[in-house]
Amino acid sequence: MVEAGGRVPIVPAETTPILLAGGVWVNGISATRRPYPFWEFDTLHGPLIPETERIYTPIYRYLADTLLQYLLKEDFESPQLSVRNPNLGEPNAVPIRRTLAHSRRGFWAGEISLPPNSDFKLENVTPFEFPQGEVWAEISVKGDRNLGVGLVRENKRTGSLVSREIFLLLRPPDTSWATYFVDLTPWVARESDLYRYRLYLTSAGDTTGYYTLYIDDIRIISLRRR
């Protein structure tokens, strides 16, 4: 795997076309990289000339919607959100609000203001069952506070809450957007037949400071069953 802007030797030069797979940092960890399963290959066509350099910027597009299953898709463009704050009404709970000031794309994003001793929790409204294949979350975030990522587990038959667990802690950039690709598969697959799930995002203020997080383009993606 090569970072953007890197150089790759191609031997022999006559081997064309060349398929290029787009990769991601799994769970935001630079040392853990792999091809993203929901992107199409890009194609580098020939002919290539030996002992020369060719500059090429690959473009990776998502697979067709007929192949992908979106278990959650929230871009904050609509007032009717597909996420909710499960702890509203509790002391120190803070909501997510739509804002025009810091959108990643489109017009709107989600804003979380964290005063001292605040407690933020977010989950998708509609739970999902294990899709029997890879399932990933995409989360675009910026701000000056950590964001915990995990899962809510519910009894599949009754819908009662079993647990809310944090598996990953993200530290986003303060002023620029970063998109994190989170592999939910191992977390879901452990006890997949027993539960249904919701993505769980959480953060908290400290005793004195004031912080702000912005979130946009939250998605949970899997492949459709054939």
FENLINTA-V360861 format. One line per field, one symbol per residue. psi: psi as a letter, one per 20 degrees, with the letter a starting at -180 (. if undefined). A space follows every 50 residues. Layout:
psi=???
This chain:
psi=ppqpirqppopqhinqrppppprropkjohioqqqpijqqqqpoqaqqpq krppppoqppqqrqhihqooipoojjhqhnqjrroijpiqpjpqrpqqqi hlqgrbhqrppopnrpkropqpqqgorqrpjkappqqpppqqakqqpqpb qppqphghjqpgqoqpiqppnrqgiqqpppopoighhhiglhihrrqqqo pqrqraihrprpqpqrmpqpqrqqq.
